[in-house]
Each structure stands twice: as C-alpha cells, then as structure tokens.
Amino acid sequence: MRRRLLEAHRIAAEYFAEQLASPEARIARDFLRERGFDREAAQMFGCGYAPQGWSHLTEHLRGKNFTEAELKASGLVSEGQRGIYDRFRGRLVWPIREVTGDVIGFGARRLHEDDQGPKYLNTPETQLYKKAHVLYGLDLAKGTIRSERTAVVVEGYTDVMACHLAGVTNAVATCGTAFGEDHVKVVRRLMGDTGQAQLKVGSTGAKVIFTFDGDEAGQNAALKSFALDQQFLAQTFVAVDPEGLDPCDIRQRDGDDAVRRLMDRRVPLFEFVIRAALAQHDLETPEGRVAALRTAVPIVSQIRDRALRPEYARRLAGWLGMEPADVVGAVSRASRQSGGRAGGSSGGPGGAQGQPGGPQGRQGGPPPQHRSDEPPPIDPETGQIATVVASRPNPRDPVVRAEALALGALLQAQRAIAGDGPAMQIVSELSRAAFTAPQYAQIFDAMVAVGGPGRPRRTGWAR
C-alpha cells in the first residue's frame, strides 16, 4: 500500500505543477510573484495549483488506475454523501516531502474570496503523513543541516522559500502544527546532536535557530521552544526582526542580505524568553522589578546547563538593576526546589508536580534523578555529592534505543572498530555526554577506563 500511496502523491504533485501554468492559476502565480518568487523558484519548490471544481484530481488519479480505497487512504480526497471529491480545490499547493524526497502530503493556501475553508489546509493524518514528524523543506535542507550542524526553524512555506533563495539553505518549517518533541528527534538525528562536538576546543557545536513573529503568539511559541530546549544538546537561538517581519517579508522588502543578517542577529533562546518575561512588568518601579524577578527566576532555574545558570542570573540582575548575589541566590534556591535539575518535571518551576518545598529527598520524596549530561548535584548543606537514583532507561524512547544499540556495537564489534579506519574516527569522537541514560554513560566510562572503545588494553576487556 505504501508504494501505491507514494505513487499517487508523485502523480498528484506533477498534476498540480502542470496546472500552475493554466489560465485559471493566474491568481496563484500572482500570489507568488507578489512575494518575490518567480517561475524558477516555483519549480524549485514544486509549487502547483489545485483547480476549482470537485473531481479534477480524483478523475486524473482514477485514470491512472487508482482504486477508491487507495484514494481514500491517500488523503488526497475527502468523502461526502455523494462519494469522494478533491480535498484541495482552488488553492496554491506545496508538496511536502520526507527526507528521501518522496512526496507524502501537501499544504494548500486559500486564494479565492469565496473559499470558506481555512487559510492553510494540509493533508490529514495518513499512513504516509504524520504532521508531528514532518518538516517542510527537509529534503532540501538536510545536506546543510548535516554539514553545518545548524537548523533554522521558520513558521511557513513562503518563509522556507525565502530563506533558501537567500542562501539560508538549512531552513525548515512545521506543517500545520507547533514544533514538538518528534520534530526535535528529526533535527537531532540530522545534526548528530549528541553533545560531544561542544566539548572540543574551538568547536561551535550544533545550533538550532528559531524565527518567531514579535507579537504575543511569537512569544508563546518561544516559551514552548524553551521547554523543548531541554531535549536538545544543541545551542538554541531566536532570530526576531525588530519590526516583527517574517523572512519572506524581509526578503521582499530588503533583499537576500537582510534575511542572512536576521540570522546573524540571533540571540540565545534563554535571553529571549527572559526578556519577554521582563517586558510584562514595569521595571521603573520597585514593585515591578520584584514582580519581574519572581517571573524570571523560575525560567533561569530551568536552564539545562548548570554552568549557564549563574551567568544568566547575573545578567538578569543587570537587567533588573539588582544585586547579583541576591539574584544568583534566588535562582539557586529555585533550582533546588525543582529537584536540583534543569526542567524539573511536568509540574513546572515550583518543583515536582508543582509542589513547593526544599530538595526532593528531604521532604520524604525520592532523591533527585541525575542526567548524564549534567554535573553531579551537590548537597547545599554538606557540600558533598548528593545521593542520586537513576531511573531505568525507557526502552520505548528511540534515543535510548539508539544509545543501547551503539553500546552493543562498541562492546561486541571491537575488531570492526579497532585501528585507524573511518569507524574508529567516529568512535574516537564519542564522550559520555552522548548518552542521556546514566547507566549507559557509566558503561561508557568503564570502557574508557580500560583503554577506550576499540582500543582494549587486554583480551576480553568487555567481560
């Protein structure tokens, strides 16, 4: 079935692209031209036009011997009381491709005033199309994301087009949904986001740059991305135009160089979120500054990298005009109350499940768990390393499964990775930060202690 569905989407993409040249599609061509996209750009991104009417594509696919069951499964048609009909009608269409280049769905923009549908209409969930995993432009951006270890996440199809045409060829966008956990996994895999590159001297490490509108919706999107940052080992940034323009508008008004400058003006995601929180308060009054402190401290305390927390606490003190020691202390207390680790739990900044109080383990609850990519927690009263309990790795987590498979290969294929070949070159770049599960990080430490993966000191070292 998958092969047939892919074939139906390939034919549909060709059909829509051909229709873009029709007289009826002038409204679509005008839409593209007004935003700075010529015929060559439309062809590069496979833009097309779905003609008005009820069954143009349906009949075209029936003529290619597709059954009604296959058409229903494809998401290219909808079903009513009188049977199936075209899902996309009278709209500008973008093909959505998976990383291999195969078309798996479409995004369609409303053009006609009498169209009562949503502004943007996407393919529904199908065997091929899972919106939580899909990133528009990934087929074009994958090479640059891999080579530069940097991804740019924008908000729309035309923003992706504008970025790529301006030379920002690592831009992608979500399709009808917010950037979420599954998108994180897709980007991490492409970037090789294991954290080890950040430990090398002179390495800039992996980066993710989000572009948001400067309005309230954009700030809310940044807050969601801040929560997702805890799942990246990459550095995360935000690029926002001072006038609130998106990349497509910027390119149209100021040219390609302006889009590249937007990316160069990026600021760390932490700073953007903190400043957005401060903007909600009147910092000219003592009451406003105290309220701003109470709003911002939980944000700083959630920063994953413990080494960064004091630095952002000092910056926060400067933005508020307060004593650095007072703000650093407030952040330290908030970090302890959230369990001694960035992100806490689903309960938010107040601690596990939102419960107030001191460090877990001192209130009758379990001791804090510890992540392998963080320094061990220090007991604030004794100055000693605090007792930690490592939870069992979740075997259903694809990242954990990948770590387990990697360890298995290191333990069982010593001869294959020994020597100075390409495999050994990859293995030599590994560090314990590549393993999010503490147990796996400890196993990797044991390998290093006896000579390192692929370089055992003695026969049978893995035993």
TORMAR-824190 format. One record per residue (C-alpha): x, y, z. Coordinates in steps of 0.25 Angstrom, whole numbers, padded with zeros to 4 digits, always signed. Layout:
N
XYZ ...
***
This chain:
463
+0000+0000+0000 +0011+0010+0003 +0017+0009-0010 +0004+0011-0017 +0001+0024-0008 +0015+0029-0011 +0012+0027-0026 -0001+0035-0024 +0005+0046-0018 +0016+0047-0028 +0006+0048-0039 -0002+0058-0031 +0010+0067-0030 +0012+0066-0045 -0002+0069-0048 -0002+0081-0038 +0011+0087-0044 +0005+0086-0058 -0008+0093-0054 +0000+0105-0049 +0003+0109-0063 -0012+0109-0067 -0021+0122-0069 -0029+0119-0056 -0016+0118-0048 -0012+0133-0050 -0017+0136-0036 -0007+0126-0031 +0004+0132-0040 +0001+0146-0035 +0002+0142-0021 +0016+0136-0023 +0021+0148-0031 +0016+0158-0021 +0024+0151-0011 +0037+0151-0019 +0036+0137-0025 +0038+0135-0040 +0035+0123-0049 +0049+0117-0045 +0046+0118-0031 +0033+0111-0032 +0039+0100-0040 +0050+0098-0029 +0040+0096-0018 +0030+0089-0027 +0019+0099-0025 +0006+0096-0032 -0009+0099-0033 -0021+0091-0030 -0032+0095-0039 -0046+0099-0035 -0057+0088-0036 -0059+0075-0029 -0053+0064-0036 -0041+0068-0045 -0030+0061-0038 -0039+0050-0034 -0042+0047-0048 -0028+0048-0052 -0024+0038-0042 -0035+0029-0046 -0030+0030-0060 -0016+0024-0054 -0024+0012-0049 -0024+0016-0034 -0036+0010-0027 -0045+0017-0018 -0039+0011-0006 -0025+0015-0009 -0031+0030-0012 -0037+0030+0002 -0025+0025+0009 -0016+0035+0001 -0022+0047+0008 -0023+0054-0006 -0039+0053-0006 -0050+0055+0004 -0063+0047+0005 -0077+0053+0005 -0091+0047+0004 -0089+0046-0011 -0075+0040-0011 -0061+0045-0011 -0056+0058-0016 -0043+0066-0017 -0038+0071-0004 -0031+0083-0010 -0039+0092-0019 -0035+0106-0024 -0022+0107-0016 -0007+0109-0017 -0001+0096-0013 +0013+0092-0008 +0017+0077-0008 +0022+0073+0006 +0034+0063+0004 +0040+0053+0014 +0055+0054+0015 +0057+0044+0004 +0050+0053-0006 +0037+0045-0007 +0024+0054-0007 +0016+0049+0005 +0006+0061+0006 +0002+0075+0002 +0000+0089+0008 -0010+0098+0001 -0013+0113+0003 -0026+0119+0001 -0027+0129-0011 -0041+0131-0015 -0050+0140-0006 -0062+0131-0007 -0053+0119-0001 -0059+0117+0013 -0048+0107+0017 -0036+0110+0026 -0025+0119+0021 -0016+0107+0020 -0021+0093+0018 -0012+0081+0020 -0012+0067+0017 -0019+0059+0028 -0012+0048+0036 -0010+0036+0027 +0000+0024+0026 +0010+0034+0020 +0007+0047+0026 +0009+0049+0041 +0009+0064+0044 +0017+0063+0057 +0029+0057+0049 +0028+0065+0037 +0037+0077+0034 +0034+0085+0021 +0047+0087+0013 +0055+0076+0020 +0058+0069+0007 +0065+0082+0002 +0071+0086+0016 +0077+0072+0020 +0091+0074+0014 +0093+0088+0020 +0088+0083+0034 +0097+0071+0034 +0109+0079+0029 +0108+0092+0037 +0101+0085+0049 +0091+0096+0049 +0076+0096+0046 +0067+0109+0044 +0052+0107+0048 +0043+0117+0042 +0028+0118+0042 +0023+0116+0028 +0025+0111+0014 +0028+0124+0008 +0038+0127+0019 +0045+0114+0015 +0045+0118+0001 +0051+0132+0004 +0062+0126+0013 +0067+0116+0003 +0067+0126-0008 +0074+0136+0001 +0085+0126+0004 +0080+0121+0017 +0079+0106+0012 +0076+0099+0025 +0062+0105+0027 +0050+0096+0030 +0036+0099+0035 +0026+0091+0042 +0013+0087+0035 +0000+0091+0042 +0005+0088+0056 +0015+0094+0066 +0029+0090+0067 +0029+0078+0076 +0037+0066+0082 +0036+0058+0070 +0042+0069+0061 +0053+0070+0072 +0057+0056+0069 +0057+0058+0054 +0066+0070+0055 +0075+0063+0065 +0077+0051+0056 +0081+0060+0045 +0091+0069+0053 +0097+0058+0060 +0093+0065+0073 +0100+0056+0083 +0107+0068+0090 +0121+0063+0088 +0125+0073+0078 +0122+0084+0088 +0133+0078+0097 +0144+0080+0086 +0153+0092+0087 +0149+0102+0076 +0136+0095+0073 +0123+0103+0071 +0115+0091+0073 +0101+0089+0068 +0091+0100+0067 +0076+0102+0065 +0071+0116+0061 +0056+0118+0063 +0049+0130+0056 +0037+0136+0062 +0028+0148+0060 +0030+0159+0070 +0015+0158+0075 +0009+0150+0086 +0007+0138+0078 +0022+0138+0075 +0026+0140+0090 +0017+0128+0093 +0024+0120+0082 +0037+0123+0088 +0033+0119+0102 +0029+0105+0096 +0042+0104+0089 +0049+0107+0103 +0042+0095+0109 +0047+0087+0097 +0061+0092+0098 +0063+0082+0110 +0063+0071+0099 +0074+0078+0091 +0088+0077+0094 +0090+0087+0083 +0090+0102+0086 +0077+0109+0083 +0075+0123+0078 +0064+0132+0074 +0064+0142+0062 +0053+0152+0062 +0052+0164+0053 +0051+0177+0061 +0039+0181+0053 +0032+0167+0054 +0034+0164+0039 +0036+0149+0035 +0047+0144+0026 +0038+0145+0014 +0034+0160+0017 +0049+0163+0020 +0054+0157+0007 +0043+0164-0001 +0045+0178+0005 +0061+0178+0007 +0066+0166-0001 +0074+0154+0002 +0085+0160+0010 +0075+0165+0020 +0070+0150+0022 +0084+0146+0025 +0086+0158+0035 +0074+0153+0042 +0080+0140+0045 +0093+0147+0049 +0085+0155+0059 +0080+0143+0067 +0080+0143+0082 +0081+0131+0091 +0067+0126+0094 +0069+0127+0109 +0071+0142+0107 +0059+0144+0098 +0050+0137+0108 +0055+0144+0120 +0054+0158+0113 +0040+0154+0108 +0036+0151+0123 +0042+0164+0128 +0035+0172+0117 +0022+0169+0124 +0026+0177+0136 +0028+0192+0139 +0043+0192+0142 +0043+0206+0146 +0036+0203+0160 +0042+0195+0171 +0029+0187+0171 +0030+0184+0156 +0045+0179+0158 +0041+0170+0169 +0030+0164+0161 +0039+0163+0149 +0049+0155+0158 +0038+0146+0162 +0034+0143+0148 +0048+0141+0142 +0055+0133+0153 +0048+0120+0150 +0052+0122+0136 +0066+0123+0139 +0066+0112+0149 +0061+0103+0137 +0073+0105+0128 +0079+0091+0126 +0093+0095+0126 +0097+0097+0141 +0109+0105+0137 +0100+0115+0130 +0090+0118+0141 +0099+0127+0149 +0103+0135+0137 +0089+0137+0133 +0085+0140+0148 +0096+0151+0147 +0090+0156+0134 +0076+0156+0140 +0082+0165+0152 +0087+0175+0142 +0074+0176+0134 +0067+0178+0147 +0077+0187+0154 +0078+0178+0166 +0090+0172+0173 +0096+0160+0166 +0097+0152+0179 +0083+0153+0182 +0078+0149+0169 +0088+0137+0168 +0083+0133+0181 +0069+0133+0177 +0072+0125+0165 +0080+0115+0173 +0068+0113+0183 +0058+0111+0171 +0067+0101+0165 +0068+0093+0178 +0053+0094+0180 +0051+0088+0166 +0059+0075+0169 +0073+0080+0166 +0072+0078+0151 +0068+0087+0139 +0054+0086+0135 +0049+0079+0148 +0036+0071+0144 +0023+0073+0137 +0019+0081+0150 +0027+0093+0145 +0036+0103+0153 +0030+0100+0166 +0036+0086+0168 +0031+0072+0165 +0017+0073+0161 +0017+0088+0165 +0019+0084+0180 +0027+0095+0188 +0038+0091+0198 +0052+0088+0198 +0060+0078+0190 +0054+0065+0188 +0059+0054+0197 +0058+0064+0209 +0043+0064+0209 +0040+0049+0209 +0040+0048+0194 +0050+0041+0185 +0064+0047+0183 +0066+0054+0170 +0070+0047+0158 +0082+0051+0150 +0085+0052+0135 +0098+0048+0129 +0100+0061+0122 +0100+0069+0135 +0110+0070+0146 +0106+0062+0159 +0097+0070+0168 +0104+0076+0181 +0097+0076+0194 +0096+0090+0198 +0097+0087+0213 +0109+0077+0213 +0116+0081+0201 +0117+0067+0197 +0111+0060+0184 +0097+0057+0187 +0091+0043+0186 +0084+0041+0173 +0075+0030+0167 +0076+0027+0153 +0063+0023+0147 +0062+0011+0137 +0064+0015+0123 +0051+0015+0115 +0053+0005+0104 +0042+0011+0096 +0049+0024+0095 +0056+0024+0081 +0068+0032+0086 +0070+0022+0097 +0069+0010+0088 +0079+0017+0079 +0089+0018+0091 +0087+0004+0095 +0090-0001+0080 +0102+0008+0080 +0107+0002+0093 +0105-0012+0088 +0113-0009+0075 +0124-0004+0084 +0124-0016+0093 +0123-0027+0082 +0130-0022+0070 +0143-0018+0075 +0151-0023+0063 +0142-0015+0054 +0145-0002+0060 +0159-0004+0064 +0170+0002+0056 +0170+0016+0050 +0159+0014+0040 +0146+0022+0038 +0139+0015+0049 +0150+0017+0059 +0150+0032+0055 +0135+0033+0058 +0136+0025+0071 +0148+0034+0076 +0139+0046+0076 +0129+0040+0086 +0128+0045+0100 +0119+0041+0112 +0111+0053+0108 +0106+0045+0096 +0098+0036+0106 +0086+0042+0112 +0083+0030+0121 +0092+0030+0133 +0094+0015+0133 +0099+0015+0119 +0108+0027+0122 +0114+0019+0133 +0117+0007+0124 +0124+0016+0114 +0132+0022+0126 +0136+0007+0129 +0141+0005+0114 +0149+0018+0115 +0155+0013+0128 +0161+0001+0121 +0166+0008+0109 +0154+0013+0101 +0145+0007+0091 +0152+0000+0080 +0165+0000+0088 +0164-0010+0099 +0176-0012+0108 +0175-0026+0109 +0167-0038+0103 +0153-0040+0108 +0152-0026+0114 +0137-0025+0111 +0135-0036+0121 
***
